[in-house]
Amino acid sequence: MLIGLTLPSVIRSGSVNALLLQTGYAFIITLAMLLIRMFIVFFKRRSIAVERYKATLKPGKKRRYEMLLSAEECLIICLSGMRGIVSLAIAIALPATIAGGAAFPYRNEIIFISTVVVIITIVGQGALLPPLIKRMKRRQSVASHSV
């Protein structure tokens, strides 16, 4: 509800060029967020594989084979992460003015960029997940039938 009340005034206060630039920043932030998330998930996958290897070297140690994720499962985890709603809530909670009555610097820009990041992640990632999951299920069913 606050987004619907705040965003129109933020858009009215900015020029078209500034909004386009901020939209570009939002795309860059979203891409960076996804790449960092992918790096973390795939790095964790690697560390699990190392632990699996170490477990095979130590006799009597319980092995954790079921924890090793496929690359597609890692990609699904990356795409189904948080959407930035907390960042947007923090941006909207920024005060309109600071001590002395001056406007909070770049408040409208922060709110706009946060909103665009949330929209990109909801729409973009949300659109990618169903086809990716269907593709993964098809591969799993083909693999299970061929065994």
Secondary structure, 3 states (H helix, E strand, C coil): CHHHHHHHHHHHHCCHHHHHHHHHHHHHHHHHHHHHHHHHHHHHHHHHHHHHHHHHHCCCCCCCHHHCCCHHHHHHHHHCCCCCHHHHHHHHHCCCECCCCCECCCHHHHHHHHHHHHHHHHHHHHHHHHHHHHHHHHHHHHHHHHC
